Amino acid sequence: MQKKNTKNHFLNKHRYLLVGILCLFGICLLSAQDKKKSTGAPEKRKVDSIEQKKTETSEKKKTRVDLLYADEAQADKQLRPDVQVLIGSVRMKHDSMYMFCDSALIFEKINSVEAFGNVRMEQGDTLFIYGDYLYYDGMSQLAMLRENVRMINRNTVLTTDSLNYDRLYDLGYYFEGGTLTDEDNVLTSEWGEYSPATKLAVFNHDVKLVNPKFVLTSDTLKYSTATKIATILGPSDIVSDQNHIYSERGVYNTTTEQAELLDRSVLTNEGKKLTGDSLFYDRILGYGEAFDNVQMNDTVNRNMLTGDYCFYNELTGSAVATKRAVAIDYSQGDSLFMHGDTLRLITYHMNTDSMYREMRAYHKVRAYRTDVQAVCDSLVYNSKDSCMTMYTDPILWHGEQQLLGEEIKIYMNDSTIDWAHIINQALTVEKKDSIHYNQVSGKEMKAFFIDGDMRLVEVNGNVLVVYYPVEEKDSSLIMMNYSEGGLLKMYLKERRMERGVFVGKTTGTAYPLDQIPPDKSRLPSFVWFDYIRPLNKEDIFEWRAKKAGEVLKKSDRKPVTSPRNMHIKRNNK
C-alpha cells in the first residue's frame, strides 16, 4: 500500500514537470514570433506611423469651433439639439482664427458657424476680414462672407460684396467684382484672388490698375503687393499722358516704372511706335529698347526704322538701330529703303520752335527705291534744310543715269528729291548699250528734279563730254560728239539725256561710230558701277566693294561756287 502511493507521487511529480516544460516552450515560441514581427516588418510600422500622423492631422483640422463669449445663449434640445443660438457681443475661436459678430448660430454636429451683423475675423495681428454675414465651415476651414466685405492685410485692402476665404491655403477670392488697394495702386476686376501669405493677387475679366501716373487695363493680371510688380498674362494697355504700351505678356514694376515685355509688345509715344519681339522700357528715364524684328514707326512723318536692335529715348528724341538696320520712308507712295551698319536719329532743341533732327547712317550704306538707288560709306540727313549728304565714294543712280563724286548733297522737298549737288570729281554716265555710254565730268554738278524726275544737269569747271545723238525714229546711234568747255547744261526727258548746251567757249569734235579714237570713247574718270547698284530692297543688305583701281581718289579742291545765273526755276525743262 505504501509502495503504491510512492509510485503515484512519482508519476504526478513528472507530470507537473512535463507540463512546466511545455509551458516554457510555448512562452519561448511566442516570444520568438513577437521578436520576428517587430524586426521583420519595418514597412508595416512605417505605414502605421503615416496613417497615425494622417489621423492626427485630420483630427487637428477638425478641431471644434469654440464659443468664448455671448451676452445670451439659447438651445432647443428637442427641435434643434445640435444648434446653439448666440445673441450679443459674440466671440468665437477656431484654432488661431477669432470671430466676432452681433449674433450667431453654432452647428455642433457639422462644426460650422453662421454669423450675422458686424462680422469680423482676426488672425494674428496682420489679417482682418469684415462683412455683414459669414458662414464658416469648421471642417473645411472655408469662410464665406457677404455684403460690405473687406479683407485687410497690413497696407492691402480687398473690398467686395462676396468673398470666400480658405484658411488652409490662406487664400481669399471674389467672383462678383472687387477692388484691391495698396499704398500705390488700386486694382479692380470681376474675379480675383489674394493670398496674405505670399502677397500675390490674380485678377481676371475687366482688370484695371490705376496709378497716379498711368492706368493699366487687362484681361488677366498678376500683382504683388510686396514688390508692386504687375505680371501681364493677357492683352493689356498701359496708358499715361505721354505714351501708351500694349502687351500680352510681360512684367511692369509700378514703383520703378520699368517694363519688360514680350510677344510683339508695342510702345507708342507722340506718333512713334516701337515694336519688337521683346521690349524694355523705363518710363522715368524715358527710354525704351527693343530686341529682334524691331520696328520704330513714325506715323506723323511716315518713316520707319527696323532692325534686330533699337534704342529710343523719348526725352531727348534720339534713337539708334543696328543689326540689319533699315530706314524706310513711305511718305511718297513708293517707299525708300536705306540700310547701314548703324542708323542714328538725333534731335536738337527738343520741344522748341527751332527743333530739328538729324538721321545718320554710317558704314556700308545702301539705299533702294524703284526710281533712285544710292551707295556710300556714310550719310547724314538734316531736317533743318531737308538736305541729305552722302560721304566717301557716293554713287547715285536714277534710271539709266549714274552720278558720282567725292560728296553728294541731295535736297528734298516734301520727301521727294528737289535737286542734288555733286561736289568734286563729278561724273555722270548714261548707258546707251553694252558698249556706248554718254559721259560728262566736271568739278561739280547740280541735278534738278521735277516731280521726282531728273530734268536738268548743270556741270561746271573743266567740263568733258562724250555724247551719242540718236535717230528720232528708231533711237539708233548716229555718231559720237566729244566736247570740252567751262559750263554745260544738259536737258533730260524720260530719264534719258535729250540735249546739251555749252555756255561760253567750247571745243568739240564729231566722230562717226566706226572712227572713234580709242582714247576718246571713255573719259579719264569713266567708271560704270552696275555691279554695285542695289537691285531691290533685299539687296541693300549685300555690300559689294568696288573693284581694284576703281576707287575714287580724293582731291584737295574746294567746292566751286556757281554763278547766280546757274540756278534755275523748277519750271525749266
C-alpha positions in Angstrom: 0.0 0.0 0.0 2.7 2.5 0.8 4.7 1.4 -2.3 1.7 2.2 -4.5 1.3 5.6 -3.0 5.0 6.3 -3.6 4.6 5.3 -7.3 1.6 7.6 -7.8 3.6 10.5 -6.2 6.4 9.9 -8.6 4.1 9.9 -11.6 2.4 13.2 -10.5 5.8 14.8 -10.0 6.9 14.0 -13.6 3.5 15.1 -15.0 3.9 18.5 -13.4 7.4 18.8 -14.7 6.3 17.9 -18.3 3.5 20.5 -18.2 6.0 23.1 -17.0 8.4 22.3 -19.8 5.6 22.6 -22.4 4.5 25.9 -20.9 8.1 27.2 -21.0 8.4 26.1 -24.7 5.2 27.9 -25.5 6.4 31.1 -23.9 9.7 31.0 -25.8 7.8 30.3 -29.1 5.5 33.3 -28.6 8.5 35.4 -27.7 10.3 34.5 -30.9 7.3 35.2 -33.0 6.8 38.6 -31.4 10.5 39.4 -32.0 10.2 38.3 -35.6 7.2 40.6 -36.1 9.0 43.5 -34.5 12.2 43.1 -36.6 10.9 41.7 -39.8 8.1 44.3 -40.8 9.6 47.8 -40.8 7.4 48.8 -43.8 4.3 48.0 -41.9 5.4 50.0 -39.0 6.2 52.9 -41.3 2.7 52.7 -42.9 1.2 52.6 -39.5 3.1 55.7 -38.5 2.0 57.6 -41.6 -1.6 56.6 -41.0 -1.3 57.7 -37.4 0.0 61.1 -38.5 -2.7 61.4 -41.0 -5.3 60.7 -38.4 -3.6 63.2 -36.0 -3.6 65.8 -38.8 -7.2 65.1 -39.7 -8.2 65.4 -36.0 -6.2 68.6 -35.8 -8.0 70.0 -38.8 -11.3 69.1 -37.3 -10.9 70.9 -34.1 -14.1 72.3 -32.6 -15.3 75.9 -33.1 -15.3 77.2 -29.5 -17.6 79.8 -28.1 -15.7 82.3 -26.0 -18.5 84.8 -25.0 -22.0 85.8 -25.8 -24.5 88.0 -23.9 -27.1 85.4 -24.3 -27.1 81.7 -25.4 -30.2 79.6 -26.3 -30.7 76.0 -27.3 -33.7 73.8 -28.0 -32.6 70.2 -27.4 -35.9 68.9 -28.7 -36.2 70.7 -32.0 -32.6 71.5 -32.8 -30.4 69.6 -30.4 -27.1 70.4 -32.3 -27.7 74.2 -32.7 -26.7 77.0 -30.3 -28.3 80.4 -30.7 -26.0 83.2 -29.6 -27.0 86.8 -29.2 -25.0 89.9 -28.4 -21.2 90.5 -28.5 -20.5 87.0 -29.7 -16.9 85.9 -29.7 -15.7 82.5 -31.1 -12.4 80.9 -31.9 -11.3 78.2 -34.3 -7.6 77.4 -33.9 -5.8 80.7 -34.4 -8.8 82.5 -36.0 -11.1 84.6 -33.9 -14.6 85.5 -35.0 -16.8 88.3 -33.8 -20.4 89.2 -34.6 -23.8 90.5 -33.2 -25.4 87.1 -33.4 -24.6 83.6 -34.5 -25.7 80.0 -34.9 -23.2 77.3 -34.0 -23.9 73.9 -35.6 -22.1 71.5 -33.4 -22.7 68.4 -35.4 -21.1 69.8 -38.6 -18.7 72.1 -36.6 -19.9 75.2 -38.5 -21.0 78.8 -37.8 -23.4 81.2 -39.3 -22.8 84.8 -38.1 -24.8 88.0 -38.6 -24.1 91.7 -38.2 -20.7 93.4 -37.7 -18.9 90.3 -38.6 -15.1 90.4 -38.0 -12.5 87.7 -38.4 -9.0 88.2 -36.9 -5.9 86.0 -37.4 -2.8 87.3 -35.6 -2.2 91.0 -36.0 -1.9 91.1 -39.8 -5.2 89.7 -41.2 -8.7 91.2 -40.6 -11.8 90.4 -42.5 -15.1 92.3 -42.1 -18.6 91.7 -43.5 -22.3 91.7 -42.8 -22.7 87.9 -43.0 -20.5 84.9 -42.5 -20.8 81.2 -43.0 -17.8 79.3 -41.6 -17.3 75.6 -42.2 -15.0 74.4 -39.5 -14.5 71.0 -41.2 -13.0 72.5 -44.5 -12.0 75.8 -42.8 -13.7 77.8 -45.5 -15.2 81.2 -44.6 -17.9 82.7 -46.9 -18.5 86.4 -46.3 -21.2 88.5 -47.9 -22.1 92.2 -48.2 -19.7 95.0 -47.5 -16.7 92.7 -47.2 -13.2 94.0 -46.5 -10.0 91.9 -46.2 -7.2 93.9 -44.6 -3.6 92.6 -44.7 -1.3 95.3 -43.4 -1.4 98.1 -46.1 -3.5 96.0 -48.5 -7.3 96.2 -48.5 -9.5 94.0 -50.6 -13.1 95.2 -50.9 -16.1 93.2 -52.4 -19.6 92.0 -51.7 -18.8 88.3 -52.0 -15.6 86.8 -50.6 -14.6 83.2 -49.9 -11.5 82.8 -47.6 -9.8 79.4 -47.5 -7.8 79.2 -44.3 -6.0 76.0 -45.3 -4.5 77.7 -48.4 -4.6 81.2 -46.9 -6.4 82.4 -50.0 -9.3 84.8 -50.4 -11.2 85.1 -53.7 -14.1 87.1 -55.1 -16.3 86.5 -58.1 -18.8 89.3 -58.4 -16.4 92.2 -58.7 -13.9 93.6 -56.2 -11.2 96.2 -55.5 -7.7 95.7 -54.1 -5.9 98.8 -52.8 -2.3 99.2 -51.5 -0.1 102.2 -51.0 0.4 102.8 -54.7 -2.3 101.2 -56.8 -6.0 100.5 -57.0 -6.9 97.3 -58.9 -10.4 96.3 -59.9 -11.8 93.2 -61.7 -14.8 90.9 -62.0 -12.9 88.0 -60.5 -9.8 87.9 -58.3 -7.9 86.3 -55.5 -5.4 87.4 -52.9 -3.0 85.4 -50.7 -2.0 87.3 -47.5 0.9 84.8 -47.1 2.5 85.3 -50.5 1.2 88.9 -51.1 0.2 87.7 -54.6 -3.1 88.6 -56.3 -4.6 87.3 -59.5 -7.2 89.2 -61.5 -9.4 88.2 -64.4 -12.0 89.9 -66.6 -12.1 93.7 -67.0 -9.0 94.2 -64.9 -8.0 97.9 -64.2 -4.9 99.1 -62.3 -5.0 102.8 -61.5 -1.8 104.5 -60.6 -1.4 108.3 -60.2 0.9 108.3 -63.3 -0.8 105.7 -65.5 -3.7 103.3 -66.0 -3.3 99.6 -66.8 -6.2 97.7 -68.3 -6.0 94.0 -68.9 -7.9 90.7 -69.3 -5.6 88.8 -66.9 -3.1 90.2 -64.5 -0.9 89.1 -61.5 0.1 91.6 -58.9 2.4 91.5 -55.9 1.6 93.9 -53.1 5.1 93.3 -51.7 7.1 94.2 -54.8 4.4 96.3 -56.6 5.2 94.3 -59.8 2.3 93.6 -62.2 2.7 90.5 -64.4 0.8 90.8 -67.7 -0.8 87.5 -68.8 -3.2 88.7 -71.5 -4.0 91.6 -73.8 -3.1 94.7 -71.8 -2.8 98.5 -72.3 -0.8 100.9 -70.1 -1.7 104.5 -70.8 -0.2 107.7 -69.4 -0.3 111.3 -70.5 2.7 110.8 -72.8 2.7 107.3 -74.1 0.8 104.0 -74.5 2.1 100.5 -74.1 0.4 97.4 -75.5 1.5 93.9 -74.4 0.1 90.4 -74.0 2.9 89.1 -71.8 5.5 90.7 -69.5 6.1 92.5 -66.2 5.7 96.1 -65.2 7.2 97.5 -62.0 4.7 100.1 -60.8 7.2 101.6 -58.4 10.3 102.0 -60.7 8.1 102.2 -63.8 10.2 99.8 -65.7 8.7 97.2 -68.0 10.0 94.0 -69.5 7.6 92.9 -72.3 7.4 90.0 -74.7 5.3 88.8 -77.6 5.5 91.7 -80.1 4.7 94.4 -77.5 4.2 98.0 -78.7 5.4 101.3 -77.1 3.7 104.4 -78.6 4.9 107.9 -77.9 3.7 111.1 -79.8 3.1 109.2 -83.1 6.1 106.9 -82.8 5.5 103.2 -82.3 8.3 100.9 -81.1 7.6 97.2 -81.6 9.8 94.2 -81.0 9.8 90.5 -80.0 10.8 91.8 -76.6 10.9 95.3 -75.1 12.5 97.0 -72.1 11.0 100.4 -71.1 12.0 102.8 -68.3 9.3 105.5 -68.0 11.2 107.6 -65.5 14.4 107.8 -67.6 12.3 107.9 -70.7 14.0 105.3 -72.9 13.0 102.0 -74.5 15.0 99.2 -76.0 13.6 96.6 -78.5 15.1 93.3 -79.5 14.6 91.1 -82.6 12.3 92.0 -85.5 12.2 95.6 -84.3 10.1 98.4 -85.9 10.1 102.0 -84.9 7.4 103.6 -86.9 6.9 107.4 -87.1 3.2 107.7 -88.2 3.4 111.5 -88.3 6.4 111.8 -90.7 5.6 108.4 -92.3 9.0 106.8 -91.9 10.3 103.8 -90.1 13.4 102.2 -88.5 13.8 98.5 -88.5 16.5 96.1 -87.3 17.3 93.5 -84.7 18.0 96.1 -82.0 16.6 99.6 -81.5 17.1 102.2 -78.7 14.8 105.1 -78.3 14.9 108.0 -75.8 11.6 109.9 -75.7 13.1 112.7 -73.5 15.9 113.6 -76.0 14.2 112.3 -79.2 17.2 110.1 -80.1 17.2 106.6 -81.5 19.7 104.0 -82.6 19.0 100.9 -84.8 21.6 98.2 -85.5 21.8 94.6 -86.8 20.2 94.6 -90.3 19.0 98.2 -89.6 16.8 99.8 -92.3 15.4 103.3 -92.5 12.2 103.3 -94.6 10.5 106.4 -95.9 6.9 105.7 -97.1 5.6 109.3 -97.3 5.5 109.1 -101.1 3.6 106.0 -102.5 7.0 104.4 -103.4 9.0 103.6 -100.3 12.7 104.3 -100.0 14.7 101.6 -98.1 18.1 102.5 -96.7 20.5 100.2 -94.8 23.7 100.8 -92.9 25.6 99.1 -90.1 24.2 101.7 -87.7 21.3 104.2 -88.1 21.1 107.0 -85.6 18.4 109.7 -85.0 19.4 112.8 -83.1 17.0 115.7 -82.1 18.2 119.2 -81.5 16.4 121.9 -79.5 13.8 119.4 -78.3 10.3 120.8 -77.8 11.1 124.3 -79.1 10.2 126.2 -82.3 13.7 125.7 -83.6 13.7 121.9 -83.2 15.2 119.8 -86.0 16.5 116.3 -86.4 19.5 114.5 -88.0 19.3 111.0 -89.3 22.8 109.5 -89.6 23.7 106.2 -91.3 27.2 105.0 -91.3 29.3 102.3 -92.8 28.3 100.4 -95.9 25.2 102.5 -96.6 22.9 101.2 -99.4 19.5 102.7 -100.5 16.8 101.5 -102.9 13.7 102.9 -104.3 12.3 101.9 -107.7 13.4 105.3 -109.3 16.5 106.1 -107.2 19.3 103.9 -105.8 22.4 105.0 -103.8 25.6 103.7 -102.2 28.1 105.4 -99.9 30.1 104.8 -96.7 28.1 107.3 -94.5 25.2 109.6 -94.8 23.5 112.4 -92.9 20.0 113.8 -93.4 19.2 117.1 -91.7 15.6 118.1 -91.4 16.5 121.8 -90.8 17.4 122.3 -94.5 16.0 119.0 -95.8 19.4 118.0 -97.1 20.9 114.5 -97.2 24.7 114.5 -97.6 26.5 111.3 -98.8 30.1 110.9 -97.9 33.0 108.7 -99.1 32.6 107.4 -102.6 29.0 108.2 -103.0 27.1 107.0 -106.1 23.5 107.9 -107.1 21.5 106.1 -109.8 18.4 107.5 -111.5 17.0 105.3 -114.3 20.0 104.9 -116.7 21.8 107.8 -115.1 24.8 107.2 -112.7 26.1 110.2 -110.8 29.1 110.2 -108.5 31.7 112.4 -106.9 33.6 113.0 -103.7 30.5 114.2 -101.9 26.8 114.4 -102.9 24.2 116.6 -101.3 20.5 115.8 -102.0 18.0 118.5 -101.2 14.5 117.2 -100.5 11.1 118.9 -101.0 8.2 117.1 -99.3 10.2 113.8 -99.2 10.9 114.0 -102.9 14.3 115.0 -104.5 14.4 118.7 -105.4 18.0 118.9 -106.5 21.3 117.2 -106.0 24.8 118.8 -105.7 27.8 116.6 -106.6 31.0 118.1 -105.3 34.5 117.5 -106.7 35.3 114.9 -109.4 31.7 114.9 -110.6 30.8 112.3 -113.2 27.5 111.3 -114.7 27.2 108.3 -117.0 24.2 107.2 -119.1 24.2 103.7 -120.5 23.1 103.5 -124.2 24.1 99.9 -124.8 26.7 97.5 -123.6 29.5 99.5 -125.4 28.4 103.1 -125.7 27.9 105.5 -122.8 27.0 109.2 -122.6 29.5 110.7 -120.2 30.0 114.1 -118.5 32.7 115.1 -116.0 33.5 118.3 -114.2 34.5 119.9 -110.9 30.9 119.9 -109.7 27.3 119.2 -110.9 23.8 120.2 -110.0 21.0 117.9 -111.0 17.5 119.4 -110.8 14.3 117.2 -110.5 10.7 117.9 -111.3 8.1 115.5 -109.8 10.8 113.1 -108.9 12.4 113.0 -112.4 15.8 114.4 -113.3 15.2 117.1 -115.9 18.3 119.3 -115.9 22.0 118.8 -115.0 24.4 121.7 -114.8 28.1 120.9 -114.9 30.8 123.5 -114.0 34.6 123.5 -114.3 36.8 121.6 -116.8 33.7 120.0 -118.4 34.3 117.0 -120.6 31.5 115.4 -122.6 31.1 112.2 -124.6 27.7 112.2 -126.2 25.9 109.9 -128.7 23.0 111.5 -130.6 20.2 109.1 -131.7 17.7 108.9 -134.5 14.3 110.1 -133.5 12.6 107.3 -135.4 14.3 104.2 -134.1 16.7 105.6 -131.4 19.7 104.2 -133.3 23.1 105.9 -132.6 24.2 108.4 -135.2 27.7 109.4 -134.1 29.8 110.5 -131.1 30.4 114.1 -130.0 33.4 114.8 -127.9 33.4 118.3 -126.3 35.2 120.4 -123.7 34.1 123.6 -122.0 33.6 125.5 -118.8 29.8 125.3 -118.2 27.3 122.8 -119.6 23.5 122.4 -119.3 22.1 119.0 -120.1 18.4 118.5 -120.5 16.8 115.1 -119.9 13.5 113.6 -120.8 12.1 110.3 -119.5 15.3 109.8 -117.6 17.5 110.0 -120.7 19.8 112.7 -121.9 18.0 114.7 -124.6 20.4 117.5 -125.5 23.2 119.5 -124.0 24.1 123.2 -124.3 27.5 124.8 -123.5 27.7 128.2 -122.1 30.7 130.2 -123.2 33.8 129.0 -125.0 33.8 125.3 -126.1 35.6 122.9 -128.4 34.3 119.7 -129.8 34.7 117.0 -132.4 32.1 114.7 -134.0 33.2 111.1 -134.8 31.5 108.6 -137.0 30.8 105.4 -135.0 33.4 103.4 -136.9 36.1 106.1 -136.5 36.0 106.9 -132.8 39.6 107.1 -131.3 40.1 104.6 -128.5 41.2 107.3 -126.1 38.0 109.4 -126.8 35.2 106.8 -126.1 35.9 106.9 -122.4 36.6 109.9 -120.3 39.7 109.7 -118.0 37.4 109.4 -114.9 34.9 107.0 -116.6 33.7 104.1 -114.5 30.4 102.1 -114.6 29.4 100.6 -111.2 26.4 98.4 -112.3 27.8 95.6 -110.2 27.4 97.7 -107.0 24.0 99.1 -107.7 21.2 97.9 -105.3 18.7 95.8 -107.3 15.8 95.6 -104.9 15.0 96.3 -101.2 16.5 93.0 -100.1 19.8 93.7 -102.0 20.5 96.6 -99.7 22.0 94.1 -97.2 24.5 92.8 -99.7 27.6 95.0 -99.6 29.7 94.8 -102.7 33.1 96.5 -102.7 34.5 98.4 -105.8 37.0 96.6 -108.0 40.7 97.3 -107.6 41.6 100.6 -109.4 38.1 101.9 -109.5 38.2 103.7 -106.1 37.8 107.5 -106.4 41.0 109.4 -105.4 40.4 112.3 -103.1 41.2 115.9 -104.3 42.1 118.9 -102.3 39.9 121.2 -104.3 37.2 123.2 -102.6 33.7 123.2 -103.9 33.1 125.6 -106.8 30.7 128.5 -106.1 28.3 128.6 -109.1 27.3 132.0 -110.5 23.9 133.2 -109.7 22.5 132.5 -113.1 23.2 128.8 -112.7 20.2 128.4 -110.5 17.0 127.7 -112.4 13.4 127.7 -111.5 11.5 124.5 -111.1 9.5 125.1 -114.3 12.7 124.9 -116.5 12.6 122.0 -118.8 
